[in-house]
């Protein structure tokens, strides 16, 4: 494909487009009704006093403006966390490429930007999760010689569970 893909730091103006991508990912992961975050929350958590995440977007400059996301065809959202053993770490929450654009190398471009940030920030570990059934994503990460750790169990309490405690 001859389209020019540009990876850049996300802006406030991108929030609606990335929320659409997040909803698309939720549908792909068979959880379309699980997205609870709002545009207002994303604006606050991405750019307000309570900022907790950063992100890159992938733009296709030849994409039709009538597409769901406009020119935005991909997203890599990340934040920093702290490990008692390692110190400062970077957590890649999601790489999302809109379905019609998969297979063009956009995920690699986004992941490479995350790796650059991890190196620049001198984090001790770059972490992410992948669903055990998501074979395309697993194969993608295996190309980087990633450690796919089956030893740790993910734990969480939902908003509802927290309120019940």
PyMOL commands that set and color helices and strands:
alter all, ss='L'
color gray80, all
select helices_A, chain A and resi 12-28+39-47+99-101+106-120+135-142+159-164
alter helices_A, ss='H'
color red, helices_A
select strands_A, chain A and resi 5-9+54-60+72-83+87-97+125-127
alter strands_A, ss='S'
color yellow, strands_A
deselect
rebuild
show_as cartoon
